[in-house]
Amino acid sequence: MRDILQAVANGEVSIDEAQRRLNLHALHEVGAMANLDIGRITRSGKPEIVRCAGKSVEQAVALALPFLDATGVVALSHAAAEHDAALRVARPDALIRFEPEAGVLVARGPDAPEPPRIGAAAIVTAGTSDAPIAMQTKLIAEMLGVETTLHPDVGISGLHRLFPALEAIVESDPDVVVAIAGQEGGLAPVMAGLLDFPIIAVPTSTGTGYGGQGIAALSTMLQSCSLGLAVVNIDNGIAAAVMAATIIRRAARGRGAGQE
């Protein structure tokens, strides 16, 4: 893409021709299997993450490789050890971080630089059962240039546990807070009533009984009286990470940060 823009600047191609080339660059067909939006992360800052569920290991890797080749980085969700092993065979030069607990794999090409740090997010969990979703959030946020800190197991069933985490968050002054909770999902509304940060709430499917599987947590978060709270879908730490990165990137523009 940079080469195309440089050619326009040098007067070597017309704007119409550059648009045609960019359109071709942004779409990559993998046989008859899929049309990939290769240019999405450059265009919008939001990655197209390869979801491994419902695909064979071979299909998932085949979909991941064009992203790794074209953009230098790719993420896979619902990944297992088999995907990790297959991708390492296909691209032994890649730098791969795989977290089995989260089912997330992030691969970076050997020549792809780490993204510039654009800001920070604090990730808070109500219980230890929320750790896989927290790790999802952490990996994808860091892939997009967000520095993260994790504050685990501070749910409001013992309200005193929350205050040291709140003090640490205020002291570190992140751009965004991600609150992750199952059961009744009360952590996020409580935090929204105490902090002046934008808060992204993630309900998890760790609840039990009536309203279990994340339904009660989602309802509580959506019905929160505390303002300044945005809610993503159940167990969707990836969406929370991308939303956090989007907010932080816009804020960084205003600060003139992350432009090196």
Backbone hydrogen bonds, N-H to C=O, Kabsch-Sander energy under -0.5 kcal/mol:
donor,donor_aa,acceptor,acceptor_aa,energy
5,L,1,M,-2.2
6,Q,2,R,-2.5
7,A,3,D,-2.1
8,V,4,I,-1.8
9,A,5,L,-2.3
10,N,6,Q,-2.1
11,G,8,V,-1.4
12,E,7,A,-2.7
13,V,7,A,-0.9
18,A,14,S,-2.3
19,Q,15,I,-2.4
20,R,16,D,-1.9
21,R,17,E,-2.3
22,L,18,A,-2.5
23,N,19,Q,-2.3
24,L,20,R,-1.9
25,H,21,R,-2.5
26,A,22,L,-2.0
27,L,24,L,-0.9
28,H,36,L,-2.2
30,V,34,A,-2.6
31,G,29,E,-0.9
33,M,30,V,-2.4
34,A,30,V,-1.0
36,L,28,H,-3.5
36,L,34,A,-0.6
38,I,26,A,-0.6
38,I,36,L,-1.6
39,G,26,A,-0.9
40,R,37,D,-1.5
43,R,39,G,-2.6
44,S,40,R,-3.3
45,G,40,R,-0.7
45,G,41,I,-1.1
46,K,40,R,-0.7
49,I,47,P,-0.8
50,V,75,A,-2.2
51,R,49,I,-0.6
52,C,50,V,-0.6
52,C,77,S,-2.6
55,K,52,C,-2.1
60,A,56,S,-2.4
61,V,57,V,-2.3
62,A,58,E,-2.2
63,L,59,Q,-2.0
64,A,60,A,-1.7
65,L,61,V,-2.3
67,F,63,L,-0.6
68,L,64,A,-2.0
69,D,65,L,-2.6
70,A,66,P,-2.6
71,T,67,F,-2.8
72,G,67,F,-0.7
72,G,68,L,-0.9
73,V,67,F,-0.7
74,V,107,A,-2.3
76,L,105,L,-2.7
77,S,50,V,-2.5
79,A,103,G,-3.0
83,H,80,A,-0.8
84,D,80,A,-1.7
85,A,81,A,-2.6
86,A,82,E,-2.3
87,L,83,H,-2.4
88,R,84,D,-1.9
89,V,85,A,-1.7
90,A,86,A,-2.3
91,R,87,L,-2.7
94,A,91,R,-1.8
95,L,108,R,-3.4
96,I,94,A,-0.7
97,R,106,V,-2.8
98,F,96,I,-0.5
99,E,104,V,-2.5
102,A,99,E,-0.8
103,G,99,E,-1.7
104,V,99,E,-1.3
105,L,76,L,-2.4
106,V,97,R,-2.7
107,A,74,V,-2.9
108,R,95,L,-2.4
109,G,72,G,-2.7
112,A,109,G,-1.3
118,I,116,P,-0.5
118,I,145,G,-2.5
119,G,145,G,-0.7
121,A,147,E,-2.7
122,A,176,V,-2.2
123,I,149,T,-3.2
124,V,122,A,-0.5
124,V,178,V,-3.2
125,T,151,H,-2.1
126,A,180,I,-2.2
130,D,127,G,-1.4
131,A,128,T,-1.6
134,A,130,D,-2.0
135,M,131,A,-2.5
136,Q,132,P,-2.0
137,T,133,I,-2.3
138,K,134,A,-2.5
139,L,135,M,-2.6
140,I,136,Q,-2.2
141,A,137,T,-2.4
142,E,138,K,-2.5
143,M,139,L,-2.0
144,L,140,I,-1.3
145,G,142,E,-1.4
146,V,141,A,-2.5
147,E,119,G,-2.9
147,E,145,G,-0.5
149,T,121,A,-1.7
151,H,123,I,-3.3
154,V,125,T,-2.6
155,G,126,A,-2.1
158,G,155,G,-1.1
159,L,156,I,-0.6
161,R,158,G,-2.5
162,L,159,L,-1.4
163,F,159,L,-0.6
165,A,161,R,-0.6
166,L,162,L,-2.2
167,E,163,F,-2.5
168,A,164,P,-2.1
169,I,165,A,-2.4
170,V,166,L,-2.6
171,E,167,E,-2.2
172,S,168,A,-2.3
173,D,169,I,-2.0
175,D,120,A,-2.2
176,V,120,A,-1.2
177,V,198,P,-2.3
178,V,122,A,-3.1
179,A,177,V,-0.5
179,A,200,I,-2.5
180,I,124,V,-3.1
180,I,178,V,-0.5
181,A,202,V,-2.1
185,G,182,G,-2.5
190,V,186,G,-1.9
191,M,187,L,-2.4
192,A,188,A,-2.6
193,G,189,P,-1.4
194,L,190,V,-0.5
194,L,191,M,-1.2
195,L,191,M,-2.2
199,I,228,G,-1.7
200,I,177,V,-2.8
201,A,199,I,-0.6
201,A,230,A,-3.7
202,V,179,A,-3.0
204,T,181,A,-1.9
207,G,204,T,-0.6
212,G,209,G,-2.2
213,Q,207,G,-1.2
215,I,212,G,-1.3
216,A,211,G,-3.3
218,L,214,G,-2.5
219,S,215,I,-2.4
220,T,216,A,-2.6
221,M,217,A,-2.2
222,L,218,L,-2.4
223,Q,219,S,-2.2
224,S,221,M,-0.9
230,A,199,I,-2.6
232,V,201,A,-2.3
235,D,203,P,-3.3
236,N,233,N,-1.8
237,G,235,D,-1.2
240,A,236,N,-1.6
241,A,237,G,-2.2
242,V,238,I,-2.3
243,M,239,A,-2.4
244,A,240,A,-2.6
245,A,241,A,-2.5
246,T,242,V,-2.1
247,I,243,M,-2.3
248,I,244,A,-2.6
249,R,245,A,-2.6
250,R,246,T,-1.9
251,A,247,I,-2.1
252,A,248,I,-2.6
253,R,249,R,-1.6
254,G,250,R,-1.3
255,R,251,A,-1.4
256,G,252,A,-1.2
257,A,252,A,-2.4
